[in-house]
């Protein structure tokens, strides 16, 4: 079989893959070498990508791995040499635990795929003769020529994998945000049509995302985004029409007679200052609660305090974000004027690769303090990268530190957010 025929891309591949794996133009060096900084071990690591691209069986891929390992590492980077496997067919078959006939089939399959050139003698002998002028064996130069395309394909596959992984995390976070918004809506309007519609949608959501591709995940994320927006809008509409004052709002007329000092909450305190919410003081937890199985950081959800976005409005948070974070917020909020809770969470997940934060650090933070608080922590960390006095050098380490402090009940995230907002206000003044 001629070299020209071996270099043809296999016809069973998709057109895009065939284009990516096309052979170099004619006229280039007949002895290709690996790109600078690449070694034989890098070729071995490309085998999973190569196997998927050429639809090789596991047995055939294992044969190719052994052929690569029997070549000299220097022959892959020396323009004056070719990476050739000189091992006999019998010894290779013995090492692979297969018959010589099965090995011949693998060699033929690899040759048809354009990954090697078989230059054995008529009797099957292999070796170097006449002072190296005659080379008989399995020449892997065609594979060396394809390494640049394989590296590019591997990079595309990794980018696609990270994209799908990011979509899964966004869907998981969006589901939790939707659940929280739905719970708050149930408290305010349990019999409203919107509540019933949201409950039906929540029951139909998939519980796992393993079998979903990027398109399906994007569709699910759009559905969750719309559902969260409807729940938040319904809550705001009922709050605006309820006639009740905002939590913590100081009334212009204060009732000061002792007999009217009543509260409907368990933390009522007859000596609290006027205008202070009745639940401003914490109620002691039951004995042994700190040793419960549920993580302590679940209390970080500010159940006894105003919601994060009531204390720090989306407008102030958006203004305090870095330019990079604003770009992601603009992408997630779409046509909305200001980002909502889900937009903040999604933007935080999307910016993780730019900050060099491992996804496991986000999982740790979201488990410790909840998705919204974890997103606010990412906003603080991202903005603090450019702090002229104490910049954050390792965003991933900082996020893990935030999670540990939250689990220990020592994280003052509100103080960090106040400082961030105040610095932005001072810059704008």
C-alpha positions in Angstrom: 0.0 0.0 0.0 1.4 3.4 -1.0 2.1 6.3 1.4 -0.3 8.5 -0.6 -3.1 6.0 -0.1 -2.3 5.7 3.6 -2.5 9.4 4.1 -6.1 9.6 2.9 -8.5 10.4 5.8 -10.8 7.5 6.6 -14.2 7.7 4.9 -16.2 6.6 7.9 -15.4 9.9 9.8 -17.7 12.9 9.9 -16.7 15.7 7.4 -15.6 18.1 10.2 -13.4 15.4 11.7 -12.0 14.5 8.3 -11.1 18.1 7.7 -9.4 18.4 11.1 -7.4 15.2 10.5 -6.5 16.0 6.9 -2.8 15.2 6.1 -0.3 18.0 5.5 0.0 19.3 1.9 2.3 17.4 -0.4 5.9 18.7 -0.6 6.5 18.8 3.2 9.3 16.8 4.9 9.0 13.1 4.4 10.0 12.5 8.0 7.7 14.6 10.1 8.6 15.3 13.7 6.5 16.2 16.7 5.7 19.9 17.5 8.2 21.7 19.7 7.8 20.7 23.3 6.0 17.5 22.5 7.3 14.1 23.2 6.4 10.5 22.7 4.5 10.4 26.0 2.3 13.2 24.7 1.4 11.0 21.7 0.4 8.2 24.1 -1.9 10.6 26.0 -3.6 11.5 22.7 -4.8 7.9 22.3 -8.3 8.5 23.7 -8.8 11.4 21.3 -7.4 9.3 18.4 -9.5 6.3 19.2 -12.7 8.4 19.1 -11.7 10.2 15.9 -10.9 7.0 14.0 -13.5 4.8 15.7 -10.8 2.4 16.8 -11.8 -0.5 19.0 -10.2 -0.8 22.5 -8.1 -3.8 21.3 -6.8 -1.9 18.3 -6.0 1.2 20.4 -4.1 -1.0 22.8 -2.1 -2.4 19.9 -1.3 1.1 18.7 -0.1 2.0 22.2 2.3 -0.9 22.3 3.6 0.0 18.9 4.3 3.5 20.1 6.0 2.3 23.2 8.4 0.0 21.3 9.8 3.0 19.3 12.7 5.1 20.4 11.5 8.4 22.0 14.2 10.4 20.1 12.9 9.2 16.7 9.8 11.2 17.2 11.7 14.5 17.4 14.7 13.8 15.1 14.1 14.9 11.5 16.7 12.4 10.4 14.9 9.4 11.8 11.5 7.8 11.7 9.6 6.2 14.6 9.6 2.6 13.6 8.5 -0.5 15.5 10.9 -3.3 14.7 9.5 -5.9 17.1 8.4 -9.2 15.5 4.8 -10.0 15.1 5.1 -13.0 17.4 6.6 -11.0 20.3 4.0 -8.3 19.9 1.1 -10.8 19.9 2.5 -12.5 23.0 2.8 -9.2 24.9 -0.8 -8.3 23.9 -2.2 -11.7 24.8 -3.7 -12.2 21.3 -3.1 -14.4 18.3 -0.8 -13.3 15.4 -3.9 -13.3 13.2 -5.7 -10.8 15.5 -2.6 -8.7 15.5 -2.4 -8.7 11.7 -5.9 -7.4 11.6 -5.1 -4.6 14.0 -2.0 -3.6 11.9 -4.2 -3.7 8.7 -6.8 -1.5 10.4 -4.2 1.1 11.5 -2.7 1.1 8.1 -6.0 1.7 6.4 -6.6 4.6 8.9 -3.4 6.2 7.7 -1.7 5.9 11.1 1.3 3.8 10.0 3.1 2.4 7.0 4.0 -1.3 6.9 7.4 -1.8 5.3 8.1 -5.4 6.4 9.8 -7.9 4.1 7.9 -10.5 2.1 8.6 -13.1 4.8 7.4 -10.6 7.5 10.9 -9.9 8.9 11.6 -6.5 10.5 14.8 -4.6 11.4 17.4 -2.2 10.1 19.8 -3.4 7.4 22.7 -2.0 5.3 23.7 0.4 8.0 20.3 1.8 8.4 19.7 2.3 4.7 17.0 -0.4 4.6 14.3 -0.1 7.3 11.7 -2.8 7.6 8.9 -2.6 10.2 5.9 -0.5 11.2 6.6 3.2 10.5 4.5 5.5 12.6 5.6 8.7 10.7 2.0 9.2 9.5 0.8 9.3 13.1 3.6 11.9 13.9 2.3 14.1 11.1 -1.2 14.0 12.5 -0.2 15.0 16.0 -0.8 18.8 15.5 -4.3 18.1 14.3 -4.9 15.6 17.1 -3.7 18.2 19.6 -6.2 20.8 18.2 -9.0 18.2 18.3 -8.2 17.3 21.9 -8.3 20.9 22.9 -11.7 21.2 21.2 -13.0 18.2 23.0 -11.7 19.5 26.3 -13.4 22.9 25.7 -16.6 21.1 24.8 -16.4 19.0 28.0 -15.9 22.0 30.2 -18.8 23.8 28.4 -21.1 20.9 29.1 -19.8 20.6 32.7 -20.5 24.3 33.2 -24.0 24.0 31.8 -24.7 21.1 34.2 -23.6 23.2 37.1 -25.7 26.1 36.0 -28.7 23.8 35.7 -28.1 22.4 39.1 -27.8 25.9 40.6 -30.8 27.1 38.7 -32.9 24.2 40.0 -31.9 25.1 43.6 -32.7 28.8 43.0 -36.0 27.9 41.4 -36.8 25.7 44.4 -36.0 28.5 46.9 -38.1 31.0 44.9 -41.0 28.5 44.7 -40.8 27.9 48.5 -41.1 31.6 49.1 -44.0 31.9 46.7 -45.8 29.0 48.4 -45.5 30.9 51.7 -47.1 34.1 50.2 -49.6 32.6 47.7 -50.1 28.9 48.1 -53.3 28.8 46.0 -52.3 31.2 43.2 -52.4 29.7 39.6 -48.7 30.7 39.2 -47.8 28.6 42.2 -49.6 25.5 40.8 -47.9 26.0 37.5 -44.5 26.3 39.1 -45.1 23.2 41.2 -46.0 21.2 38.1 -42.9 22.4 36.3 -40.7 21.6 39.2 -42.1 18.0 39.4 -41.2 17.5 35.7 -37.6 18.6 35.9 -35.0 15.9 35.3 -33.1 14.9 38.4 -29.9 14.0 36.6 -28.1 15.6 33.6 -25.7 12.8 32.6 -27.4 11.9 29.4 -28.1 15.4 28.2 -26.0 17.1 25.6 -25.1 20.8 25.4 -28.3 21.7 23.4 -30.6 19.9 25.8 -28.9 21.5 28.8 -29.2 25.0 27.3 -32.9 24.4 26.6 -33.4 23.3 30.2 -31.5 26.3 31.5 -33.6 28.6 29.5 -36.7 27.0 30.9 -35.4 27.3 34.5 -34.4 30.9 33.9 -38.0 31.8 32.7 -39.5 29.9 35.6 -37.4 31.7 38.2 -38.2 35.1 36.6 -41.9 34.3 36.8 -41.7 33.3 40.4 -39.7 36.4 41.4 -42.1 38.6 39.4 -45.1 37.1 41.1 -43.6 37.6 44.6 -42.7 41.2 43.8 -46.2 41.9 42.5 -47.8 40.5 45.6 -45.4 42.4 47.8 -46.2 45.6 46.0 -49.9 45.1 46.4 -49.9 43.8 50.0 -49.9 47.2 51.6 -47.3 45.8 54.2 -44.2 47.8 54.9 -40.8 46.5 54.0 -39.1 44.4 56.6 -37.1 46.6 58.9 -38.9 49.8 57.7 -39.1 52.4 60.5 -42.7 53.7 60.8 -43.1 57.5 61.0 -45.5 57.0 63.9 -44.2 54.7 66.6 -46.5 53.1 69.2 -44.8 53.4 72.5 -47.4 52.3 75.0 -46.3 49.2 76.9 -49.5 47.3 76.4 -49.1 47.3 72.6 -45.6 45.7 72.7 -46.6 42.4 71.2 -44.9 40.3 68.5 -46.0 37.3 66.5 -42.5 35.9 66.2 -40.9 33.6 68.7 -38.0 36.0 69.3 -40.2 38.8 70.7 -38.4 41.1 73.2 -40.2 43.7 75.1 -37.1 45.8 75.6 -36.0 46.0 72.0 -35.4 49.5 70.6 -38.1 51.1 68.6 -38.0 50.4 64.9 -35.8 47.3 65.3 -37.2 44.1 63.8 -38.6 41.8 66.5 -36.4 38.9 65.2 -33.2 40.9 65.3 -31.9 38.7 68.1 -31.0 35.1 67.6 -32.9 32.4 69.5 -30.5 29.8 71.1 -30.4 26.5 69.2 -31.4 23.3 71.0 -28.7 21.4 72.8 -26.6 19.3 70.5 -27.8 21.1 67.4 -24.2 22.0 66.5 -23.4 18.3 66.2 -26.2 17.5 63.9 -25.6 15.7 60.6 -26.8 18.7 58.5 -23.9 21.1 57.8 -23.8 24.1 60.1 -23.4 26.4 57.2 -27.0 25.9 56.2 -27.7 28.6 58.7 -25.7 30.9 56.5 -28.8 31.3 54.4 -29.7 34.3 56.6 -33.1 32.8 57.6 -33.2 35.2 60.5 -32.1 38.2 58.4 -33.3 40.0 55.2 -32.6 38.2 52.0 -29.2 39.0 50.5 -30.7 40.9 47.6 -32.8 43.0 50.0 -29.7 44.1 51.9 -27.6 44.5 48.8 -29.7 45.5 45.8 -28.9 44.1 42.4 -28.2 47.6 41.2 -25.5 48.1 43.8 -24.0 44.7 43.3 -23.9 45.2 39.6 -22.1 48.5 40.0 -19.6 47.0 42.4 -18.7 44.1 40.0 -15.6 44.0 37.9 -15.8 44.6 34.2 -15.4 40.9 33.5 -18.2 40.0 35.9 -20.5 42.6 34.4 -19.9 41.0 31.0 -21.2 37.7 32.2 -24.1 39.3 34.1 -25.1 41.1 30.9 -25.0 37.7 29.1 -27.2 36.0 31.7 -29.7 38.7 32.4 -30.5 39.3 28.7 -33.0 42.1 28.3 -33.7 42.5 32.0 -32.5 45.8 33.4 -31.0 44.4 36.5 -29.8 40.8 37.3 -31.8 38.6 39.5 -30.7 35.9 41.9 -30.3 33.3 39.2 -28.3 35.7 36.9 -25.8 36.2 39.7 -25.4 32.5 40.3 -25.0 31.7 36.6 -22.5 34.5 36.0 -20.4 33.3 39.0 -20.4 29.7 37.5 -19.4 31.0 34.1 -16.5 33.1 35.3 -14.9 30.3 37.3 -12.5 29.2 34.4 -11.4 32.8 33.9 -10.4 33.0 37.5 -8.7 29.7 37.5 -11.1 28.3 40.1 -11.6 24.5 40.1 -15.3 23.5 39.9 -14.8 21.5 43.0 -14.1 24.7 44.9 -17.5 26.0 43.7 -19.2 22.8 44.8 -17.6 23.2 48.3 -18.7 26.8 48.6 -22.3 26.2 47.4 -22.6 23.3 49.8 -21.2 25.4 52.7 -23.2 28.7 52.2 -25.7 28.2 49.4 -25.6 29.2 45.7 -26.4 32.9 46.1 -23.9 33.4 48.9 -21.3 31.5 47.0 -21.9 33.7 43.9 -21.6 36.8 46.1 -18.3 35.4 47.4 -17.1 35.0 43.8 -18.0 38.6 43.1 -16.0 39.8 46.1 -13.0 37.6 45.2 -13.1 38.7 41.5 -13.2 42.4 42.5 -10.5 42.0 45.1 -8.1 40.7 42.5 -7.4 44.3 41.6 -7.3 45.6 45.1 -4.3 48.0 45.4 -3.6 47.2 49.0 -4.4 43.5 49.5 -5.1 41.8 46.1 -6.3 38.2 46.0 -3.6 36.2 44.2 -5.3 32.8 44.3 -9.1 33.1 43.7 -9.6 29.3 44.1 -7.8 29.2 47.4 -9.8 32.3 48.6 -13.1 30.6 47.7 -12.2 27.5 49.6 -11.2 29.6 52.5 -14.6 31.4 52.4 -16.3 28.0 52.4 -14.3 26.8 55.5 -15.1 30.0 57.4 -18.8 29.7 56.5 -18.8 26.1 57.8 -17.2 27.3 61.0 -19.7 30.2 61.3 -16.9 32.8 61.1 -17.4 34.2 57.6 -18.4 37.9 57.4 -19.6 38.0 53.8 -21.9 40.9 54.5 -18.9 43.0 55.7 -16.9 42.1 52.5 -19.9 43.2 50.4 -20.3 46.4 52.3 -16.7 47.2 51.7 -17.0 46.4 48.1 -20.1 48.6 47.6 -18.6 51.5 49.6 -15.4 51.4 47.5 -17.4 51.6 44.3 -19.5 54.4 45.7 -16.3 56.3 46.6 -14.9 55.8 43.1 -18.1 57.1 41.6 -18.3 60.1 43.8 
